[in-house]
């Protein structure tokens, strides 16, 4: 999106920066704050909310901002924004409700809390840029329905691997090829990792052990590939994806997939462990025109039938402001569900689980997530891992078994469960109406 830089420069010259609020001030949030404040003319991060206000203050301080206003009401926040002050608050809903904010960046990684934030922001006509694949992969399709009705953009972000894949997918389609595989390159995949095994790595990089565990145990990549699937209509070849181990360059993997099978599936999302260039992403595509295949061969992409396109990096927080500008200025979303979910992420036992236990969260000790096609999830009543935390087990579950709704008692009164049920019903009804027509 090269045009974004000029659009932001014009906003800066006009003295009309995009005014952004951010919810969540952890490791990634601090990076986003620093990036917007110090490297993005035409955009201003005017407010940060975090449940512990000191973390919001730290995000500003690390970016060089010390003069802050603590807001406890919508009026106080709106006054700060109107007077060019930077504001911090513990109440995320203030950012959702306040006038003067063009967009919100949601960086919590939480499903229940994230659901309440996004719904409140949509109700107050705010564009929302999510760095929360867990939320998107659990109830993103119904959140998109609400956003569309409100006339606002709800999108995942540039920089994170799903957004990088989607940009590459759009490019490949735009030059006339048919994408058949969207892939993610990993350095490690071990479903039995936990916060204890990952503590040293987390400490080294200043991250939380449960967050890096979700990367290592495959849950995060499952969410990332699920939301790519939901944005493209692609499926998974099997539960958990194919997930080959391959030490060569990703260009050398094209022979490992059957083109006709990929076409029959309608394309798939997948990942590979150990390939180069890690930690990038790739798209494998085909072309039906022999004349164009001749040109592709001339341009060193080989003889086909699969052609490899890749981006050798993903730069996470560096690119998030691009997503904000795309939403606010161009009403363009980076990645959002096409409609009904195509792929979900289901709960799988990381250890032997016992009746009466309460499940811990994503990236902890008890469960990991696997991609599964949504029709199978519905048919088998499988439990999405985005809803698993806090569920009480009704029976023993052996290691590596996938959990169903029948295996657990859900916590009472959660918005995420309500929205998931609404999502199931909404798209079941939509499918029925389409069949009748």
C-alpha positions in Angstrom: 0.0 0.0 0.0 2.5 2.6 -1.2 -0.2 5.3 -1.5 -0.6 5.3 2.3 2.6 7.2 2.8 1.5 10.1 0.7 -2.0 10.1 2.2 -0.5 10.4 5.7 1.9 13.1 4.5 -1.1 15.1 3.3 -2.8 14.6 6.7 0.3 15.9 8.4 0.7 18.9 6.1 -3.0 19.8 6.7 -2.6 19.5 10.5 -5.2 16.8 10.5 -3.6 13.7 11.8 -5.5 10.4 12.3 -6.3 10.2 16.0 -5.9 6.7 17.3 -6.6 5.0 20.7 -4.9 1.8 21.7 -6.3 -0.8 24.1 -3.5 -3.0 25.6 0.0 -1.8 26.4 2.0 -5.0 26.7 5.1 -5.9 24.7 3.5 -5.4 21.3 1.5 -2.4 22.4 4.6 -0.6 23.5 6.2 -1.2 20.1 3.1 0.2 18.3 3.1 3.3 20.5 6.8 4.0 19.8 6.2 3.5 16.1 3.2 5.8 15.7 4.7 8.6 17.9 8.1 8.6 16.4 7.9 7.3 12.9 4.4 8.0 11.5 3.7 11.6 10.4 0.0 12.2 9.9 -1.1 9.9 12.8 -1.3 10.6 16.5 -1.7 8.0 19.3 -3.8 10.2 21.6 -5.0 7.7 24.2 -3.9 4.3 25.7 -6.0 2.1 27.9 -4.6 -0.8 30.0 -6.0 -2.6 33.0 -2.9 -1.5 34.9 -2.4 2.2 34.2 1.3 2.0 34.8 1.7 -0.1 31.7 -0.1 2.6 29.6 2.2 5.2 31.1 5.3 3.1 30.3 4.2 2.8 26.7 4.1 6.6 26.4 7.3 7.0 28.4 9.3 4.6 26.2 8.2 6.6 23.2 9.3 9.9 24.8 6.0 11.2 26.1 5.9 12.2 29.8 3.1 14.8 30.0 0.0 12.7 30.4 -3.6 13.2 31.4 -5.2 10.4 33.5 -8.8 10.1 32.4 -11.5 8.4 34.5 -14.6 9.7 32.5 -15.5 10.1 28.8 -15.6 13.9 29.4 -12.0 13.9 30.7 -10.8 11.8 27.8 -12.6 14.0 25.2 -11.2 17.2 26.8 -7.6 15.7 26.7 -8.0 14.8 23.0 -9.5 18.2 22.1 -6.7 20.0 23.9 -3.9 18.0 22.3 -3.0 16.1 25.4 -2.0 12.4 25.6 -4.4 10.4 27.9 -4.1 7.1 29.8 -6.9 5.2 31.5 -7.7 1.9 33.0 -11.2 1.9 31.5 -11.1 0.7 27.9 -14.7 1.6 27.3 -13.8 5.3 27.5 -11.9 4.9 24.3 -14.8 3.1 22.7 -17.2 5.9 23.6 -15.2 9.1 23.3 -15.6 11.5 20.5 -12.5 12.6 18.6 -10.9 9.2 17.9 -10.8 7.9 14.4 -9.8 4.3 15.1 -8.9 1.9 17.9 -6.1 -0.6 17.9 -7.0 -3.7 20.0 -3.9 -5.4 21.2 -5.1 -7.5 24.2 -5.1 -11.1 22.8 -8.0 -11.7 25.1 -11.2 -13.2 23.8 -13.9 -12.3 26.3 -12.5 -8.8 27.1 -11.7 -8.2 23.4 -15.3 -9.1 22.4 -16.7 -6.5 24.8 -14.3 -3.9 23.6 -14.9 -4.5 19.9 -18.7 -4.6 20.3 -18.6 -1.3 22.2 -16.4 0.3 19.7 -18.6 -0.8 16.8 -21.7 0.5 18.7 -19.9 3.9 18.8 -18.9 3.9 15.1 -15.2 3.3 15.6 -13.0 1.5 13.1 -11.1 -1.3 14.9 -7.7 -2.7 13.9 -7.2 -6.0 15.7 -4.0 -7.6 16.7 -6.0 -10.4 18.2 -6.2 -13.5 16.1 -7.6 -15.4 19.0 -10.7 -13.2 19.0 -10.9 -13.1 15.3 -10.6 -16.8 14.9 -13.3 -17.5 17.5 -16.1 -15.0 16.7 -14.6 -12.8 13.9 -17.4 -13.6 11.4 -20.2 -12.3 13.6 -18.2 -9.3 14.7 -17.8 -8.5 11.0 -21.5 -8.6 10.6 -22.0 -6.0 13.3 -19.2 -3.8 11.9 -20.7 -3.9 8.4 -24.1 -2.9 9.7 -22.5 0.0 11.6 -20.6 1.1 8.5 -17.1 0.7 10.1 -14.0 -1.3 9.3 -13.0 -4.2 11.4 -9.8 -5.7 10.3 -6.7 -7.7 11.2 -3.4 -5.8 10.7 -0.5 -5.5 8.3 2.8 -6.8 9.7 1.5 -9.8 11.5 1.7 -13.0 9.5 -2.0 -13.3 8.5 -1.9 -9.7 7.2 1.3 -10.4 5.3 -0.2 -13.5 3.8 -3.3 -11.6 2.8 -1.4 -8.8 1.1 0.6 -11.4 -0.8 -2.6 -13.3 -1.7 -4.1 -10.2 -3.1 -1.0 -9.4 -5.1 -0.9 -12.9 -6.6 -4.5 -12.7 -7.6 -4.1 -9.2 -9.0 -1.5 -10.4 -11.5 -3.8 -13.1 -12.8 -2.7 -16.3 -10.9 -5.0 -18.5 -8.8 -3.7 -18.9 -5.2 -4.0 -22.5 -4.0 -2.1 -22.4 -0.7 -1.4 -19.7 1.9 1.5 -20.8 4.1 3.2 -19.7 7.3 6.9 -20.5 8.1 7.7 -21.6 11.6 10.9 -22.4 13.5 9.4 -24.7 16.1 6.2 -26.8 16.6 5.8 -28.8 19.8 2.2 -29.0 21.2 3.4 -30.0 24.6 5.4 -26.8 25.4 4.2 -24.8 28.4 5.1 -21.6 30.3 7.7 -23.4 32.3 9.6 -24.7 29.2 9.3 -21.3 27.6 10.2 -19.1 30.6 13.8 -18.5 29.5 12.9 -17.5 26.0 10.1 -15.2 27.3 12.5 -13.5 29.8 15.1 -13.0 27.1 12.7 -11.0 24.8 10.7 -9.3 27.5 7.5 -11.3 26.7 5.0 -13.2 28.7 5.6 -17.0 29.0 2.1 -18.0 28.1 2.2 -15.8 25.0 5.4 -17.4 23.6 4.0 -20.8 24.6 1.1 -20.2 22.3 3.6 -19.7 19.5 5.5 -22.8 20.3 2.6 -25.2 20.9 0.9 -24.4 17.6 -2.1 -22.6 19.0 -1.1 -19.2 17.6 -0.3 -20.4 14.1 -3.6 -22.3 14.1 -5.5 -19.0 14.8 -3.4 -17.2 12.3 -4.1 -19.7 9.5 -7.8 -20.0 10.5 -8.3 -16.3 10.0 -6.5 -16.4 6.6 -8.8 -19.3 5.7 -11.9 -17.3 6.7 -10.7 -14.4 4.6 -10.0 -16.4 1.5 -12.4 -19.3 1.7 -9.6 -21.8 1.9 -9.8 -24.9 4.1 -7.3 -27.2 5.9 -6.2 -30.5 4.3 -6.6 -32.3 7.7 -7.1 -31.5 11.4 -4.0 -29.6 12.5 -2.9 -28.9 8.9 -0.2 -30.8 7.0 2.7 -29.0 8.8 5.6 -30.5 6.9 9.2 -30.3 8.3 11.4 -29.0 5.5 14.9 -27.5 5.8 15.3 -26.1 2.3 13.9 -23.0 0.7 10.1 -22.7 0.4 10.5 -22.5 -3.4 11.5 -26.1 -3.3 8.3 -27.2 -1.7 6.0 -26.8 -4.7 6.5 -30.5 -5.7 5.2 -31.6 -2.3 1.6 -30.7 -3.1 -0.8 -32.1 -5.7 -2.2 -29.3 -7.7 -5.4 -31.1 -8.6 -6.0 -32.0 -5.0 -5.4 -28.4 -4.0 -8.0 -27.3 -6.6 -10.5 -29.9 -5.4 -10.2 -28.5 -1.9 -10.6 -25.0 -3.1 -7.2 -24.1 -1.8 -5.7 -24.7 1.7 -3.9 -22.9 4.5 -0.9 -24.6 5.9 2.5 -24.2 7.6 6.0 -25.5 7.3 8.6 -25.9 10.1 12.2 -25.1 9.4 12.0 -23.8 5.8 13.7 -20.7 4.5 13.2 -17.7 4.5 11.9 -17.9 8.1 9.9 -16.4 9.6 8.1 -15.4 6.4 5.0 -16.4 4.6 4.3 -17.8 1.2 1.6 -18.3 -1.4 1.6 -21.1 -4.0 -0.4 -20.3 -7.1 -1.2 -21.7 -10.6 -1.9 -20.1 -14.0 -4.1 -21.6 -16.7 -2.7 -19.6 -19.6 0.3 -21.4 -21.2 1.5 -18.1 -22.7 1.7 -16.6 -19.2 3.4 -19.8 -17.9 6.1 -19.2 -20.5 6.7 -15.7 -19.1 6.7 -16.9 -15.5 9.4 -19.4 -16.5 11.4 -16.6 -18.2 11.1 -14.6 -14.9 12.7 -17.5 -13.0 9.6 -18.8 -11.3 10.0 -22.2 -12.9 7.8 -24.3 -15.1 4.9 -24.8 -12.7 2.3 -26.0 -12.3 2.7 -24.3 -8.9 4.5 -21.0 -8.6 6.0 -19.8 -5.3 5.7 -16.3 -4.0 7.0 -15.4 -0.6 7.6 -12.5 1.8 10.8 -13.3 3.8 9.8 -11.4 7.0 6.9 -10.1 9.0 7.4 -6.9 10.9 4.4 -6.9 13.3 4.1 -3.5 15.1 6.1 -1.6 12.4 3.3 -2.1 9.9 0.2 -1.7 12.2 -0.1 2.1 11.4 -0.4 1.2 7.7 -3.5 -0.8 8.6 -5.0 2.2 10.6 -4.5 4.5 7.6 -6.0 1.9 5.2 -9.1 1.7 7.3 -9.5 5.4 8.1 -8.5 7.0 4.8 -9.3 4.4 2.2 -12.0 2.2 4.0 -9.8 -0.8 3.1 -9.4 -3.7 5.4 -6.3 -5.8 5.5 -8.0 -9.1 6.4 -11.6 -9.9 7.5 -13.9 -12.9 7.2 -15.7 -13.3 3.9 -18.8 -14.6 5.6 -19.4 -17.8 7.5 -16.4 -19.4 9.2 -14.5 -21.9 7.1 -11.9 -23.0 9.6 -12.0 -22.9 13.4 -9.4 -23.7 16.1 -10.5 -26.5 18.4 -9.4 -27.4 22.0 -7.0 -30.3 22.4 -5.8 -31.9 25.6 -2.1 -31.1 26.1 -2.0 -33.5 29.1 -4.3 -36.1 30.6 -7.2 -34.0 32.0 -9.4 -35.0 34.9 -13.1 -34.5 35.6 -13.7 -31.5 37.8 -10.7 -29.5 36.6 -11.1 -26.0 35.3 -9.3 -25.4 32.0 -6.6 -22.7 32.0 -6.0 -20.3 29.1 -4.3 -20.3 25.7 -0.6 -20.9 26.0 -0.7 -22.5 29.4 -0.5 -26.1 30.7 -3.7 -28.0 29.8 -4.7 -27.4 26.1 -3.4 -26.5 22.7 -5.3 -25.5 19.6 -5.6 -27.2 16.2 -7.2 -26.0 13.0 -10.3 -27.9 11.8 -12.8 -27.2 9.0 -15.8 -25.5 10.4 -18.3 -28.0 9.0 -16.7 -30.7 11.0 -16.5 -28.5 14.1 -20.3 -28.0 13.8 -21.0 -31.7 13.1 -18.9 -33.0 16.0 -19.9 -30.2 18.4 -16.2 -29.4 19.0 -15.2 -26.8 21.6 -13.3 -23.7 20.2 -10.2 -23.1 22.2 -11.0 -19.4 22.3 -13.9 -20.4 24.6 -12.1 -23.1 26.6 -10.6 -21.0 29.4 -12.7 -21.3 32.6 -14.7 -24.3 31.4 -15.1 -27.1 34.0 -14.5 -30.7 32.8 -17.4 -33.2 33.2 -15.2 -36.2 32.5 -11.6 -37.3 32.1 -10.0 -36.5 28.7 -6.9 -38.3 27.5 -3.9 -36.4 26.1 -4.3 -35.3 22.5 -8.1 -35.8 22.4 -10.1 -33.0 21.0 -12.8 -31.6 23.4 -16.5 -31.2 22.7 -19.1 -28.9 24.2 -20.5 -32.1 25.9 -17.2 -32.5 27.8 -17.5 -29.2 29.7 -19.6 -26.8 31.6 -19.3 -23.3 30.2 -18.9 -20.3 32.6 -22.0 -18.4 33.0 -22.8 -15.0 31.4 -19.9 -14.6 29.0 -20.4 -12.4 26.0 -18.0 -14.5 23.8 -20.3 -17.6 24.3 -23.4 -15.5 23.4 -21.7 -14.2 20.2 -20.4 -17.6 19.2 -24.0 -19.0 19.5 -25.3 -16.0 17.5 -22.6 -16.7 14.9 -23.6 -20.3 14.6 -27.3 -19.4 14.2 -26.8 -16.5 11.9 -24.8 -18.3 9.3 -26.9 -21.5 9.6 -29.9 -19.3 8.8 -28.0 -17.6 6.0 -27.1 -21.0 4.5 -30.6 -22.2 4.7 -32.0 -19.1 3.0 -29.4 -19.4 0.3 -30.4 -23.1 -0.3 -34.0 -22.1 -0.6 -33.3 -19.5 -3.2 
